[in-house]
Amino acid sequence: MNKGYLFIMMLSLFSCGEVVKEVEFRKIDNLDVKEWSMDNVTVSADISFFNPNKVGIFLERFSFNVFVNDREVATINQEVKTELAASKVFISPMIFSFSPKQIFKKFGMSPLEIGLEILTKKELEIMYKGNAIVSKAGMELKVPVEEIIFLKK
C-alpha cells in the first residue's frame, strides 16, 4: 500500500476531529451446553463488544482458546462479518465443540479421573483467551479477549 493512500485513509478517519477509539471487549455470558456425550461436547455463549466511535466498524472474526480448569480444551475460529453500530454494544453468538476423548488422551487421564476431578471441585473455571478482529476502510485491528467464568455447583 502506498504511503499517500494510507495517509488519505487515516486523515479521513480522523477528520471528524476526534481520535478513533479502540473497540472494547465487554463480556462472555449465557454459556449453555447444547450437547454432551463421550464423542462431542457443544457449547454456545454470547460475546459482547462496545464500539465507542461515532462511525460503525466491522467485526470480522474472533479466534481464541478455551481452557477448563487451566486445561486447553478447544480453539474457536469463527467468522462473523457483521457491523458494530456506532456508540452501541453488540452481542454475537458463538459456538464451539470439542471431543472429550481427545482431552482424555491429551492429559493422559481416564474419563473417570476427569469426572472425579470435576465432581470434587466446587466450581468449574472456564477461560477464553485470544482476539477479535475488527476492520474499517480495509484496516484490521485486534481486540484482546480474555474472560474467566466460574460455574458453581
C-alpha positions in Angstrom: 0.0 0.0 0.0 1.5 3.4 -0.9 2.1 5.9 1.8 -0.1 8.6 0.2 -3.1 6.3 0.1 -2.6 5.3 3.8 -2.3 9.0 4.8 -5.5 9.9 3.0 -7.3 6.9 4.6 -6.1 7.9 8.1 -6.9 11.5 7.5 -10.5 10.6 6.6 -10.8 8.5 9.8 -9.6 11.4 11.9 -11.2 14.2 10.0 -14.2 14.5 12.4 -11.9 16.0 15.0 -11.8 13.0 17.3 -9.3 10.2 17.7 -10.7 6.8 16.7 -11.1 4.8 19.9 -10.5 1.1 20.3 -13.5 -1.3 20.3 -13.9 -2.7 23.8 -14.5 -6.4 24.6 -17.2 -6.4 27.3 -18.0 -10.0 28.4 -18.9 -13.5 27.5 -22.1 -14.8 29.0 -25.2 -17.1 28.5 -23.0 -20.1 28.5 -25.1 -23.2 27.5 -24.1 -26.8 26.9 -26.1 -27.8 23.8 -24.8 -31.4 23.6 -22.9 -33.6 26.0 -21.6 -37.1 25.1 -18.3 -39.0 25.2 -17.8 -38.2 21.5 -18.8 -34.5 21.5 -19.5 -31.5 23.7 -21.1 -28.5 22.0 -21.2 -25.2 23.9 -22.8 -21.9 22.9 -22.4 -18.4 24.5 -22.8 -14.8 23.7 -19.8 -12.4 23.3 -20.3 -8.7 23.6 -18.3 -5.7 22.4 -18.8 -1.9 22.7 -18.0 0.4 19.7 -17.2 3.9 21.3 -16.8 5.5 17.9 -19.2 7.8 16.0 -18.9 5.5 13.0 -19.7 1.8 12.5 -16.9 -0.7 12.3 -17.0 -4.3 11.2 -16.4 -7.4 13.4 -14.7 -9.8 11.0 -13.9 -12.8 13.2 -12.7 -14.0 16.5 -10.1 -16.6 17.4 -9.3 -17.8 20.9 -8.5 -20.7 23.0 -10.9 -22.2 25.7 -9.5 -23.6 28.9 -11.4 -25.6 31.5 -9.7 -25.7 34.9 -6.4 -24.5 33.3 -6.5 -27.1 30.6 -6.9 -26.1 26.9 -10.0 -27.9 25.6 -10.9 -26.1 22.4 -10.0 -23.4 19.9 -12.7 -21.1 18.5 -12.1 -19.7 15.0 -15.4 -18.1 14.0 -16.1 -15.8 11.0 -18.7 -13.1 11.9 -18.5 -10.4 9.3 -21.1 -8.1 10.8 -21.3 -4.3 11.6 -20.8 -2.9 15.1 -23.0 0.1 15.1 -21.6 3.4 16.3 -21.7 4.0 20.1 -23.5 0.7 20.7 -23.0 -2.6 22.4 -23.1 -5.5 20.0 -23.7 -9.2 21.0 -22.7 -12.0 18.8 -23.5 -15.7 19.4 -20.6 -18.1 19.3 -20.4 -21.9 19.4 -17.7 -24.4 19.8 -17.3 -28.1 20.1 -14.7 -30.5 21.4 -14.2 -34.2 21.9 -13.9 -35.3 25.5 -12.0 -38.4 24.2 -9.3 -36.1 22.8 -9.0 -34.4 26.1 -8.6 -37.7 27.9 -5.8 -38.6 25.6 -4.2 -35.2 25.8 -4.0 -35.2 29.6 -3.3 -38.9 30.0 -6.4 -39.3 32.2 -9.3 -41.6 32.1 -12.8 -40.4 31.8 -13.4 -41.5 35.4 -10.4 -39.5 36.6 -11.5 -36.3 34.8 -15.1 -36.9 36.0 -13.9 -37.2 39.6 -11.8 -34.1 39.3 -14.8 -32.1 38.1 -17.1 -33.5 40.7 -14.7 -32.8 43.6 -14.3 -29.1 42.7 -16.9 -26.6 44.0 -16.7 -24.6 40.8 -15.6 -25.1 37.2 -13.3 -22.4 35.7 -13.8 -21.6 32.0 -11.3 -19.2 30.5 -11.5 -17.7 27.0 -8.3 -16.0 25.7 -7.5 -14.6 22.2 -8.5 -11.8 19.9 -11.4 -10.5 17.9 -10.6 -8.8 14.6 -12.4 -5.6 13.6 -12.0 -3.6 10.4 -12.7 -0.2 8.9 -11.7 1.1 5.5 -9.6 -2.0 4.8 -7.5 -1.8 8.0 -7.8 -4.6 10.6 -7.2 -4.2 14.3 -7.0 -6.9 17.1 -9.3 -6.5 20.1 -7.9 -8.6 23.0 -10.4 -11.1 24.6 -9.8 -12.6 28.0 -12.7 -13.7 30.2 -12.9 -16.2 33.1 -16.3 -17.6 34.0 -16.8 -19.6 37.2 -19.6 -22.2 37.1 -20.7 -23.1 40.6 -22.3 -26.4 41.5 
